[in-house]
């Protein structure tokens, strides 16, 4: 009990309150109101407006990608990315069971089947060894250079890792495996704005990467996402698909394929532009908060989840590892009873009723983490005081 009390005291001290403390809140201290008022006065509040272009251009520069296309949310971005990567109905996409549900919902929405593999203990992302072993055991490459399941010849089209809590996966190894097996790599980078793998921004290693700007992310547009594209031609395709596949014309409504109405509204983009002006500060605050937690937990029985040795993380959500599920539950109960929002890691996807029948590999690391991981309040506040 004393150990939990000291943790509660620490969090209340960090946030300078004994009132309820959220897991992650948006911060509005810049030009948000100014830009939102500008949009309202312009009347361009929907899918056309200067802030959409500005938002996309800024993300392109931050991530050093060839094209960024803003969409209504991260799930829509993943759905579009899979479509533009050529994933077809009935094909297979390999991902991790330890992820937020949007990852596999996007796979199912395209009509594909997820296969759930294990994660690495470092970074909690899709394990390259698990991927390589699964493909060696269950897959082959046919005469058309397509990766297929040995059991039924179904095509395995893509691999979709997720950068858990903003910690990058082992991207170079995954890229090599995808190249060897002729698989498309689509990164679920929803949580990793400002995270880098060996100096390169997450979401830029695969054919596509998708970042989320939900209200609980480091930078928010209220609801929104962006698709990072490896080349400009892909960017044109993504922009076209997410704008109902409408062919430009002075007045006619011509659509040349099935598309999605996924464009981010100008109103949301304006909020995002103001938020991006403070991204560097938010990232500094995140690292400062992570250091406080790391230093504190170094003298406790809990293990702080640090950034992987090969990466620079944004520390979107800080986390600790408990001894077992019982201790995890005690931690959750004590902190939440004190008004401090802590949360367990997600229920593994293969344990949800919609996905229980999906193919999966050995998930012992994922299951071990599910029993032990707790997220801590991670709103960036340290440097603003």
GURO-25735 format. One record per residue (C-alpha): x negated, y, z; residue number from 1. Coordinates in nm, 3 decimals, always signed. Each point is the difference from the previous one (the first is absolute). Example, Ala and Ser with C-alpha at 12.3 -4.5 7.8 and 13.67 -1.06 7.14 Angstrom:
+---------+---------+---------+-----+
!       x !       y !       z !   n !
+---------+---------+---------+-----+
!  -1.230 !  -0.450 !  +0.780 !   1 !
!  -0.137 !  +0.344 !  -0.066 !   2 !
+---------+---------+---------+-----+
This chain:
+---------+---------+---------+-----+
!       x !       y !       z !   n !
+---------+---------+---------+-----+
!  +0.000 !  +0.000 !  +0.000 !   1 !
!  -0.283 !  +0.242 !  +0.084 !   2 !
!  -0.151 !  -0.057 !  -0.343 !   3 !
!  +0.328 !  +0.095 !  -0.170 !   4 !
!  +0.033 !  +0.303 !  +0.229 !   5 !
!  -0.340 !  +0.131 !  -0.109 !   6 !
!  +0.099 !  -0.042 !  -0.366 !   7 !
!  +0.327 !  +0.185 !  +0.059 !   8 !
!  -0.190 !  +0.278 !  +0.176 !   9 !
!  -0.247 !  +0.025 !  -0.289 !  10 !
!  +0.271 !  +0.035 !  -0.267 !  11 !
!  +0.192 !  +0.255 !  +0.206 !  12 !
!  -0.321 !  +0.195 !  +0.046 !  13 !
!  -0.078 !  -0.008 !  -0.374 !  14 !
!  +0.342 !  +0.133 !  -0.092 !  15 !
!  +0.028 !  +0.223 !  +0.308 !  16 !
!  +0.348 !  -0.120 !  +0.093 !  17 !
!  +0.187 !  -0.249 !  +0.213 !  18 !
!  +0.298 !  +0.016 !  -0.234 !  19 !
!  +0.051 !  -0.260 !  -0.272 !  20 !
!  -0.292 !  -0.043 !  -0.239 !  21 !
!  +0.060 !  -0.129 !  -0.354 !  22 !
!  -0.219 !  -0.239 !  -0.194 !  23 !
!  -0.068 !  +0.252 !  -0.276 !  24 !
!  +0.163 !  +0.337 !  -0.065 !  25 !
!  -0.043 !  +0.239 !  -0.294 !  26 !
!  -0.186 !  +0.324 !  +0.069 !  27 !
!  +0.119 !  +0.328 !  -0.156 !  28 !
!  -0.236 !  +0.289 !  +0.072 !  29 !
!  -0.076 !  +0.132 !  -0.348 !  30 !
!  +0.183 !  +0.124 !  -0.309 !  31 !
!  +0.286 !  -0.252 !  +0.009 !  32 !
!  +0.279 !  +0.253 !  +0.054 !  33 !
!  -0.151 !  +0.245 !  -0.248 !  34 !
!  -0.019 !  -0.256 !  -0.280 !  35 !
!  +0.343 !  -0.150 !  +0.077 !  36 !
!  +0.159 !  +0.345 !  -0.012 !  37 !
!  -0.176 !  +0.064 !  -0.330 !  38 !
!  +0.156 !  -0.315 !  -0.145 !  39 !
!  +0.347 !  +0.091 !  +0.123 !  40 !
!  -0.025 !  +0.350 !  -0.143 !  41 !
!  -0.117 !  -0.141 !  -0.334 !  42 !
!  +0.300 !  -0.241 !  -0.007 !  43 !
!  -0.236 !  -0.274 !  -0.131 !  44 !
!  +0.062 !  -0.234 !  +0.290 !  45 !
!  +0.022 !  -0.326 !  -0.195 !  46 !
!  -0.237 !  -0.194 !  -0.229 !  47 !
!  -0.148 !  +0.300 !  -0.184 !  48 !
!  -0.210 !  +0.277 !  +0.150 !  49 !
!  -0.350 !  +0.139 !  +0.050 !  50 !
!  -0.060 !  -0.173 !  +0.333 !  51 !
!  +0.034 !  -0.346 !  -0.153 !  52 !
!  -0.284 !  +0.074 !  -0.241 !  53 !
!  -0.205 !  +0.163 !  +0.276 !  54 !
!  +0.054 !  -0.296 !  +0.231 !  55 !
!  -0.103 !  -0.252 !  -0.265 !  56 !
!  -0.307 !  +0.204 !  -0.097 !  57 !
!  -0.111 !  +0.030 !  +0.362 !  58 !
!  +0.035 !  -0.373 !  +0.065 !  59 !
!  -0.191 !  -0.071 !  -0.321 !  60 !
!  -0.290 !  +0.210 !  +0.129 !  61 !
!  +0.007 !  -0.139 !  +0.355 !  62 !
!  -0.007 !  -0.361 !  -0.116 !  63 !
!  -0.214 !  +0.063 !  -0.311 !  64 !
!  +0.236 !  -0.204 !  -0.213 !  65 !
!  +0.095 !  +0.060 !  -0.363 !  66 !
!  +0.369 !  +0.070 !  +0.056 !  67 !
!  +0.239 !  +0.022 !  +0.294 !  68 !
!  +0.376 !  -0.020 !  -0.050 !  69 !
!  +0.231 !  +0.106 !  +0.283 !  70 !
!  +0.306 !  -0.215 !  +0.078 !  71 !
!  +0.284 !  -0.006 !  +0.252 !  72 !
!  -0.165 !  -0.245 !  +0.241 !  73 !
!  -0.275 !  -0.258 !  +0.031 !  74 !
!  +0.225 !  -0.297 !  -0.074 !  75 !
!  +0.110 !  +0.158 !  -0.329 !  76 !
!  -0.367 !  +0.055 !  -0.074 !  77 !
!  -0.087 !  -0.366 !  +0.060 !  78 !
!  +0.296 !  -0.113 !  -0.212 !  79 !
!  -0.112 !  +0.222 !  -0.286 !  80 !
!  -0.364 !  -0.100 !  +0.035 !  81 !
!  +0.086 !  -0.367 !  -0.029 !  82 !
!  +0.217 !  +0.068 !  -0.304 !  83 !
!  -0.277 !  +0.198 !  -0.171 !  84 !
!  -0.257 !  -0.266 !  +0.094 !  85 !
!  +0.206 !  -0.241 !  -0.210 !  86 !
!  +0.151 !  -0.212 !  +0.276 !  87 !
!  +0.304 !  -0.180 !  -0.137 !  88 !
!  +0.299 !  -0.173 !  +0.158 !  89 !
!  -0.089 !  -0.344 !  +0.129 !  90 !
!  -0.373 !  +0.068 !  +0.018 !  91 !
!  -0.205 !  -0.006 !  +0.320 !  92 !
!  -0.166 !  +0.278 !  +0.196 !  93 !
!  -0.239 !  -0.092 !  +0.280 !  94 !
!  +0.011 !  +0.217 !  +0.309 !  95 !
!  -0.042 !  -0.021 !  +0.377 !  96 !
!  +0.263 !  -0.111 !  +0.251 !  97 !
!  -0.129 !  +0.258 !  +0.248 !  98 !
!  +0.144 !  +0.311 !  -0.164 !  99 !
!  +0.292 !  +0.239 !  +0.010 ! 100 !
!  +0.303 !  -0.141 !  -0.177 ! 101 !
!  -0.016 !  +0.254 !  -0.286 ! 102 !
!  -0.291 !  -0.195 !  -0.148 ! 103 !
!  +0.193 !  -0.319 !  -0.065 ! 104 !
!  +0.333 !  +0.177 !  -0.058 ! 105 !
!  -0.160 !  +0.169 !  -0.301 ! 106 !
!  -0.118 !  -0.338 !  -0.127 ! 107 !
!  +0.348 !  -0.149 !  +0.034 ! 108 !
!  +0.160 !  +0.309 !  -0.156 ! 109 !
!  -0.199 !  -0.055 !  -0.318 ! 110 !
!  +0.127 !  -0.361 !  -0.001 ! 111 !
!  -0.338 !  -0.150 !  +0.088 ! 112 !
!  -0.089 !  -0.244 !  +0.279 ! 113 !
!  -0.236 !  +0.090 !  +0.284 ! 114 !
!  -0.262 !  -0.243 !  +0.123 ! 115 !
!  -0.118 !  +0.080 !  +0.352 ! 116 !
!  -0.366 !  -0.042 !  +0.094 ! 117 !
!  -0.198 !  +0.077 !  +0.312 ! 118 !
!  -0.180 !  +0.318 !  +0.098 ! 119 !
!  -0.353 !  +0.068 !  +0.119 ! 120 !
!  -0.054 !  +0.061 !  +0.368 ! 121 !
!  -0.196 !  +0.312 !  -0.099 ! 122 !
!  +0.241 !  +0.257 !  -0.141 ! 123 !
!  +0.309 !  -0.229 !  +0.005 ! 124 !
!  +0.018 !  +0.002 !  -0.382 ! 125 !
!  +0.028 !  -0.281 !  -0.255 ! 126 !
!  -0.292 !  -0.237 !  +0.052 ! 127 !
!  -0.215 !  -0.059 !  -0.313 ! 128 !
!  -0.095 !  -0.348 !  +0.125 ! 129 !
!  +0.366 !  -0.093 !  +0.044 ! 130 !
!  +0.076 !  +0.127 !  -0.350 ! 131 !
!  -0.293 !  -0.183 !  -0.161 ! 132 !
!  +0.079 !  -0.326 !  +0.181 ! 133 !
!  +0.367 !  +0.015 !  -0.095 ! 134 !
!  -0.077 !  +0.057 !  -0.368 ! 135 !
!  -0.265 !  -0.275 !  -0.007 ! 136 !
!  +0.246 !  -0.247 !  +0.151 ! 137 !
!  +0.327 !  +0.092 !  -0.168 ! 138 !
!  -0.071 !  +0.196 !  -0.320 ! 139 !
!  -0.160 !  -0.036 !  -0.342 ! 140 !
!  -0.054 !  +0.224 !  -0.304 ! 141 !
!  +0.181 !  -0.115 !  -0.315 ! 142 !
!  -0.102 !  +0.035 !  -0.364 ! 143 !
!  +0.157 !  +0.346 !  -0.016 ! 144 !
!  -0.225 !  +0.111 !  +0.289 ! 145 !
!  +0.298 !  +0.015 !  +0.237 ! 146 !
!  -0.032 !  -0.101 !  +0.362 ! 147 !
!  +0.261 !  -0.266 !  +0.077 ! 148 !
!  +0.114 !  -0.225 !  +0.283 ! 149 !
!  -0.107 !  -0.360 !  -0.052 ! 150 !
!  +0.329 !  -0.130 !  +0.140 ! 151 !
!  +0.241 !  +0.162 !  -0.247 ! 152 !
!  -0.205 !  +0.218 !  -0.240 ! 153 !
!  +0.156 !  +0.321 !  +0.135 ! 154 !
!  -0.211 !  +0.303 !  -0.081 ! 155 !
!  -0.182 !  +0.171 !  +0.286 ! 156 !
!  -0.014 !  +0.355 !  -0.128 ! 157 !
!  -0.125 !  +0.226 !  +0.280 ! 158 !
!  -0.151 !  +0.038 !  +0.344 ! 159 !
!  +0.135 !  +0.267 !  +0.235 ! 160 !
!  -0.203 !  +0.062 !  +0.317 ! 161 !
!  +0.111 !  +0.252 !  +0.261 ! 162 !
!  -0.237 !  +0.231 !  +0.190 ! 163 !
!  +0.138 !  -0.066 !  +0.349 ! 164 !
!  +0.024 !  +0.305 !  +0.227 ! 165 !
!  -0.223 !  +0.183 !  -0.250 ! 166 !
!  -0.293 !  -0.245 !  +0.030 ! 167 !
!  -0.126 !  -0.094 !  -0.349 ! 168 !
!  -0.007 !  -0.363 !  -0.109 ! 169 !
!  -0.315 !  -0.158 !  -0.143 ! 170 !
!  +0.060 !  +0.143 !  -0.344 ! 171 !
!  -0.317 !  -0.096 !  -0.189 ! 172 !
!  +0.053 !  -0.369 !  +0.077 ! 173 !
!  +0.368 !  +0.018 !  -0.100 ! 174 !
!  -0.090 !  +0.179 !  -0.324 ! 175 !
!  -0.252 !  -0.273 !  -0.087 ! 176 !
!  +0.254 !  -0.275 !  +0.067 ! 177 !
!  +0.267 !  +0.174 !  -0.207 ! 178 !
!  -0.243 !  +0.041 !  -0.290 ! 179 !
!  -0.100 !  -0.367 !  +0.021 ! 180 !
!  +0.362 !  -0.121 !  -0.007 ! 181 !
!  +0.137 !  +0.268 !  -0.235 ! 182 !
!  +0.232 !  +0.148 !  +0.264 ! 183 !
!  +0.122 !  +0.359 !  +0.030 ! 184 !
!  -0.086 !  +0.175 !  +0.325 ! 185 !
!  +0.268 !  +0.235 !  +0.134 ! 186 !
!  -0.087 !  +0.164 !  +0.332 ! 187 !
!  +0.261 !  +0.073 !  +0.262 ! 188 !
!  -0.182 !  +0.306 !  +0.131 ! 189 !
!  +0.313 !  +0.136 !  +0.168 ! 190 !
!  -0.177 !  +0.061 !  +0.332 ! 191 !
!  -0.347 !  +0.093 !  -0.120 ! 192 !
!  -0.007 !  +0.358 !  -0.128 ! 193 !
!  -0.348 !  +0.121 !  +0.091 ! 194 !
!  -0.149 !  -0.351 !  +0.038 ! 195 !
!  -0.308 !  -0.106 !  -0.198 ! 196 !
!  -0.159 !  -0.329 !  -0.092 ! 197 !
!  -0.373 !  +0.042 !  -0.064 ! 198 !
!  +0.057 !  +0.367 !  -0.080 ! 199 !
!  +0.294 !  -0.052 !  -0.239 ! 200 !
!  +0.357 !  +0.086 !  +0.096 ! 201 !
!  +0.240 !  -0.287 !  +0.056 ! 202 !
!  +0.261 !  -0.049 !  -0.269 ! 203 !
!  -0.250 !  +0.064 !  -0.281 ! 204 !
!  -0.157 !  -0.346 !  -0.038 ! 205 !
!  +0.293 !  -0.182 !  -0.159 ! 206 !
!  +0.214 !  +0.065 !  -0.305 ! 207 !
!  +0.222 !  +0.207 !  +0.229 ! 208 !
!  +0.012 !  +0.111 !  +0.362 ! 209 !
!  +0.294 !  +0.141 !  +0.193 ! 210 !
!  -0.009 !  +0.246 !  +0.292 ! 211 !
!  +0.299 !  +0.080 !  +0.222 ! 212 !
!  +0.098 !  +0.342 !  +0.132 ! 213 !
!  +0.274 !  -0.113 !  +0.235 ! 214 !
!  +0.064 !  +0.212 !  +0.310 ! 215 !
!  -0.230 !  -0.216 !  +0.213 ! 216 !
!  -0.305 !  +0.022 !  -0.228 ! 217 !
!  -0.303 !  +0.231 !  +0.040 ! 218 !
!  +0.145 !  +0.230 !  -0.266 ! 219 !
!  +0.374 !  -0.001 !  -0.066 ! 220 !
!  +0.234 !  +0.116 !  -0.271 ! 221 !
!  +0.298 !  -0.112 !  +0.207 ! 222 !
!  +0.045 !  -0.299 !  -0.226 ! 223 !
!  -0.237 !  -0.060 !  -0.286 ! 224 !
!  -0.286 !  -0.189 !  -0.153 ! 225 !
!  -0.257 !  +0.027 !  -0.273 ! 226 !
!  -0.130 !  -0.252 !  -0.253 ! 227 !
!  -0.373 !  +0.019 !  -0.069 ! 228 !
!  -0.083 !  -0.108 !  -0.355 ! 229 !
!  -0.334 !  -0.133 !  -0.121 ! 230 !
!  +0.022 !  +0.177 !  -0.336 ! 231 !
!  +0.197 !  +0.284 !  -0.155 ! 232 !
!  +0.194 !  -0.226 !  -0.236 ! 233 !
!  +0.130 !  -0.198 !  +0.297 ! 234 !
!  +0.092 !  +0.332 !  +0.158 ! 235 !
!  +0.208 !  +0.097 !  -0.303 ! 236 !
!  +0.178 !  -0.337 !  +0.014 ! 237 !
!  +0.074 !  +0.035 !  +0.371 ! 238 !
!  +0.129 !  +0.355 !  -0.043 ! 239 !
!  +0.224 !  -0.116 !  -0.284 ! 240 !
!  +0.139 !  -0.301 !  +0.186 ! 241 !
!  +0.073 !  +0.200 !  +0.317 ! 242 !
!  +0.183 !  +0.269 !  -0.198 ! 243 !
!  +0.269 !  -0.238 !  -0.132 ! 244 !
!  -0.216 !  -0.071 !  -0.308 ! 245 !
!  +0.138 !  +0.317 !  -0.159 ! 246 !
!  -0.153 !  +0.100 !  -0.332 ! 247 !
!  -0.075 !  +0.375 !  -0.019 ! 248 !
!  +0.250 !  +0.184 !  -0.220 ! 249 !
!  +0.137 !  +0.353 !  -0.014 ! 250 !
!  +0.351 !  -0.113 !  +0.092 ! 251 !
!  +0.066 !  -0.371 !  -0.075 ! 252 !
!  +0.010 !  -0.274 !  +0.268 ! 253 !
!  -0.221 !  -0.272 !  -0.142 ! 254 !
!  -0.144 !  -0.280 !  +0.216 ! 255 !
!  -0.225 !  -0.260 !  -0.160 ! 256 !
!  -0.009 !  -0.269 !  +0.271 ! 257 !
!  +0.139 !  -0.087 !  +0.342 ! 258 !
!  -0.143 !  +0.251 !  +0.246 ! 259 !
!  +0.037 !  +0.117 !  +0.358 ! 260 !
!  +0.128 !  +0.326 !  +0.145 ! 261 !
!  -0.291 !  +0.016 !  +0.244 ! 262 !
!  -0.141 !  +0.352 !  -0.038 ! 263 !
!  -0.088 !  +0.192 !  +0.315 ! 264 !
!  +0.212 !  +0.317 !  +0.042 ! 265 !
!  -0.175 !  +0.336 !  -0.011 ! 266 !
!  +0.131 !  +0.069 !  +0.351 ! 267 !
!  -0.193 !  -0.297 !  +0.140 ! 268 !
!  -0.308 !  +0.082 !  -0.202 ! 269 !
!  -0.006 !  +0.352 !  +0.144 ! 270 !
!  -0.009 !  -0.143 !  +0.351 ! 271 !
!  -0.279 !  -0.233 !  -0.109 ! 272 !
!  -0.207 !  +0.279 !  -0.152 ! 273 !
!  +0.004 !  +0.188 !  +0.330 ! 274 !
!  -0.090 !  -0.318 !  +0.189 ! 275 !
!  -0.292 !  -0.081 !  -0.230 ! 276 !
!  -0.155 !  +0.337 !  +0.080 ! 277 !
!  -0.060 !  -0.137 !  +0.351 ! 278 !
!  -0.098 !  -0.356 !  -0.091 ! 279 !
!  -0.367 !  +0.044 !  +0.095 ! 280 !
!  +0.102 !  +0.133 !  +0.341 ! 281 !
!  +0.244 !  -0.285 !  +0.056 ! 282 !
!  -0.272 !  -0.253 !  -0.086 ! 283 !
!  -0.241 !  +0.164 !  +0.245 ! 284 !
!  +0.268 !  -0.005 !  +0.268 ! 285 !
!  +0.067 !  -0.366 !  -0.076 ! 286 !
!  -0.364 !  -0.093 !  +0.048 ! 287 !
!  -0.019 !  +0.203 !  +0.320 ! 288 !
!  +0.304 !  -0.181 !  +0.139 ! 289 !
!  -0.139 !  -0.338 !  -0.105 ! 290 !
!  -0.325 !  +0.076 !  +0.184 ! 291 !
!  +0.188 !  +0.080 !  +0.321 ! 292 !
!  +0.185 !  -0.330 !  -0.022 ! 293 !
!  -0.315 !  -0.192 !  -0.095 ! 294 !
!  -0.199 !  +0.141 !  +0.291 ! 295 !
!  +0.281 !  -0.066 !  +0.245 ! 296 !
!  +0.070 !  -0.358 !  -0.104 ! 297 !
!  -0.370 !  -0.093 !  -0.011 ! 298 !
!  +0.016 !  -0.045 !  +0.379 ! 299 !
!  +0.328 !  -0.196 !  +0.001 ! 300 !
!  +0.106 !  -0.353 !  -0.091 ! 301 !
!  +0.169 !  +0.133 !  -0.315 ! 302 !
!  -0.186 !  +0.019 !  -0.332 ! 303 !
!  +0.034 !  +0.321 !  -0.199 ! 304 !
!  +0.052 !  -0.051 !  -0.375 ! 305 !
!  -0.284 !  +0.195 !  -0.158 ! 306 !
!  -0.063 !  +0.074 !  -0.367 ! 307 !
!  -0.167 !  -0.281 !  -0.198 ! 308 !
!  -0.379 !  +0.016 !  -0.032 ! 309 !
!  +0.025 !  +0.047 !  -0.377 ! 310 !
!  +0.254 !  +0.284 !  +0.003 ! 311 !
!  +0.105 !  +0.340 !  +0.125 ! 312 !
!  +0.357 !  -0.019 !  +0.128 ! 313 !
!  +0.256 !  +0.272 !  +0.052 ! 314 !
!  +0.112 !  -0.164 !  +0.330 ! 315 !
!  +0.364 !  +0.052 !  -0.096 ! 316 !
!  +0.121 !  -0.218 !  +0.285 ! 317 !
!  -0.232 !  -0.086 !  +0.287 ! 318 !
!  +0.032 !  -0.350 !  +0.140 ! 319 !
!  -0.131 !  -0.232 !  +0.268 ! 320 !
!  -0.014 !  -0.377 !  +0.029 ! 321 !
!  +0.137 !  -0.166 !  +0.314 ! 322 !
!  -0.104 !  -0.336 !  +0.147 ! 323 !
!  +0.318 !  -0.178 !  -0.105 ! 324 !
!  +0.368 !  +0.052 !  -0.077 ! 325 !
!  +0.100 !  +0.019 !  +0.365 ! 326 !
!  -0.246 !  +0.280 !  +0.066 ! 327 !
!  +0.111 !  +0.172 !  -0.321 ! 328 !
!  +0.360 !  -0.007 !  +0.120 ! 329 !
!  -0.093 !  +0.133 !  +0.343 ! 330 !
!  -0.192 !  +0.281 !  -0.167 ! 331 !
!  +0.298 !  +0.086 !  -0.221 ! 332 !
!  +0.248 !  -0.015 !  +0.286 ! 333 !
!  -0.204 !  +0.214 !  +0.239 ! 334 !
!  -0.089 !  +0.273 !  -0.249 ! 335 !
!  +0.344 !  +0.028 !  -0.157 ! 336 !
!  +0.164 !  +0.009 !  +0.343 ! 337 !
!  -0.224 !  +0.299 !  +0.074 ! 338 !
!  +0.124 !  +0.179 !  -0.315 ! 339 !
!  -0.309 !  -0.078 !  -0.206 ! 340 !
!  +0.087 !  -0.155 !  -0.335 ! 341 !
!  -0.223 !  -0.297 !  -0.071 ! 342 !
!  +0.084 !  -0.264 !  -0.256 ! 343 !
!  -0.107 !  -0.355 !  -0.090 ! 344 !
!  -0.134 !  -0.075 !  -0.344 ! 345 !
!  +0.265 !  -0.097 !  -0.256 ! 346 !
!  +0.177 !  -0.335 !  +0.002 ! 347 !
!  -0.188 !  -0.212 !  -0.251 ! 348 !
!  +0.179 !  -0.006 !  -0.334 ! 349 !
!  +0.026 !  -0.378 !  -0.018 ! 350 !
!  +0.191 !  +0.006 !  +0.330 ! 351 !
!  +0.277 !  +0.218 !  -0.143 ! 352 !
!  +0.303 !  -0.189 !  -0.130 ! 353 !
!  -0.031 !  +0.147 !  -0.351 ! 354 !
!  -0.355 !  -0.133 !  -0.041 ! 355 !
!  -0.015 !  -0.323 !  +0.201 ! 356 !
!  -0.005 !  -0.215 !  -0.313 ! 357 !
!  -0.283 !  +0.187 !  -0.172 ! 358 !
!  -0.331 !  -0.171 !  -0.065 ! 359 !
!  -0.269 !  +0.078 !  +0.252 ! 360 !
!  -0.347 !  -0.096 !  +0.106 ! 361 !
!  -0.146 !  -0.054 !  +0.346 ! 362 !
!  +0.098 !  +0.311 !  +0.198 ! 363 !
!  -0.178 !  -0.063 !  +0.330 ! 364 !
!  -0.164 !  +0.347 !  +0.018 ! 365 !
!  +0.328 !  +0.175 !  -0.082 ! 366 !
!  +0.184 !  -0.203 !  +0.262 ! 367 !
!  -0.271 !  +0.066 !  +0.259 ! 368 !
!  +0.021 !  +0.375 !  -0.064 ! 369 !
!  +0.381 !  +0.004 !  +0.007 ! 370 !
!  -0.015 !  -0.130 !  +0.357 ! 371 !
!  -0.252 !  +0.259 !  +0.119 ! 372 !
!  -0.001 !  +0.333 !  -0.187 ! 373 !
!  +0.159 !  +0.315 !  +0.143 ! 374 !
!  +0.011 !  +0.340 !  -0.172 ! 375 !
!  -0.061 !  +0.310 !  +0.213 ! 376 !
!  +0.131 !  +0.356 !  -0.041 ! 377 !
!  -0.203 !  +0.146 !  -0.286 ! 378 !
!  +0.135 !  +0.348 !  -0.074 ! 379 !
!  -0.303 !  +0.220 !  -0.078 ! 380 !
!  -0.005 !  +0.268 !  +0.269 ! 381 !
!  -0.349 !  +0.022 !  +0.142 ! 382 !
!  -0.152 !  +0.289 !  -0.192 ! 383 !
!  +0.306 !  +0.222 !  -0.029 ! 384 !
!  +0.005 !  +0.080 !  +0.374 ! 385 !
+---------+---------+---------+-----+
